[in-house]
Amino acid sequence: FKPPLASGEQTFRPTKEGALAYFVGHNDKYPNDSGFGIKGWRTAKFETAAQFMSGDVGIWMGNGIFTDKDGNVTKVDKSFGYKKDDQGNLRIIQHHSSLPYQPQPSPITEEALAGPRF
């Protein structure tokens, strides 16, 4: 699991404990987690960019758009992988979330403007 608002050594959460800490907080091992799932979201909307299904596997990607009680919007790029287990239950086997990429303008130096030196 890759949460959108996690960073550093705790960016990826391969354990149940780490995933739960992100969603509900209150875990001293994850001091930066305040509980994404309990922030009091007023709306959650998902927009599909693409989906794929083959046999017992499905993949979905798109955006999650979350609005808090004050009207602030958090947009998250998301992808999920699903697989049916032996009993036919749909299980999440992969989840990635990140904030949308925001390119920054590159600084142009005087040297770059002057061109190559031969």
N, C-alpha and C positions, 0 to 999 in steps of 0.2 A: 504494500500500500504506500502510495506517495501522496501525502497531504499537500494541499496548495499553500498553506501558511506555515510550513515547517522549514527549517533550514539547518545548516551546519551538520554536525554529527548525527542529528536526529531527523534528517530529511526523510529517510526511508524508514518504514515501520513494518518489518517482517514478522513481528509477533502480535498476538492478540492484545497483550498488555499495552503495547505501543499504539496500536490502532484505537483502542478504547480511551487511552489518555488523550488522544487528539480530539475525539468526539465529545467526551464528558469531562475532561480535565481532572483535577484533584489527585494528581499522581506526582509525588516528589521526585521521581526519576525523570519526569518531563516537565520541568518548571515553567517552560514557555507556553504550555498548552492551557488555554482557558476554557476549552470545550466548544468547538465549532458547532456541534449539534445542539447545544443548549443556549445559544446566544439570543434566543427569542426571535428567530426569523418569522416574518409575517407572511412572506410568499417565497416559494421556490418554484422556478420554471426551468424546464429543460428543452433545449433546441437541438435537434438531431442534425449533425453534419454528414454522417454516414453510418451505415450499419451493415453487418454481414452475418449470415447464418449458414452453417453447414453441419448437417447431422445433429449431434448433441452439443455443438459449440456455437456461441453467438458473440459478436463483438459490436460494441457501440461506441461512438465518439461524438462529442458535441460540447455545448456549453451548459453550465448550470448558472442560473441567475438568481441570486438570493437578495431579498430586501429585508432590512432590519426594521425594528419598531419606529426608528426615526426617519425612515425613507431612504437610508443609505443603501446603495446597491453594490454587491460584490459579484463580479462575473468570474467564473472559473472554467478553464478548459478541462474537460474530463474524458476519460476513456475507461470502459469496463470490458472485461472478458467474462463470459458466463459459460458454464458447462452443466449439463444434467448429470446428477449422480446416479448410482445404481438403482435407487428407488424412484427416479424420475423428478427429484427436486432440483430446481435451478439453483446453482451455487455461483457466487462471485469468485473467480479464480485469479483475476487481475484487476487492479484499480489504480489509475494514475490521475492526479489532479494537479493543476498548476495555474498560477495567475497568467493571463495573456501576456505574451512577449511585447515589451515596449522598447523598440530600438531607440538608442540614443544617438544624436548626431556625433560624428567623429570630429574631433578638433583638427583643424587644418593648420599645420605649422608653416612658418615662413619658408623653411627648407622645402616643403612639399610644393609650395607655390612657385618657388624659384626653378623647379624642374631638376632633372638629373644632371649630375656633374660627370664629365668624361675626362 
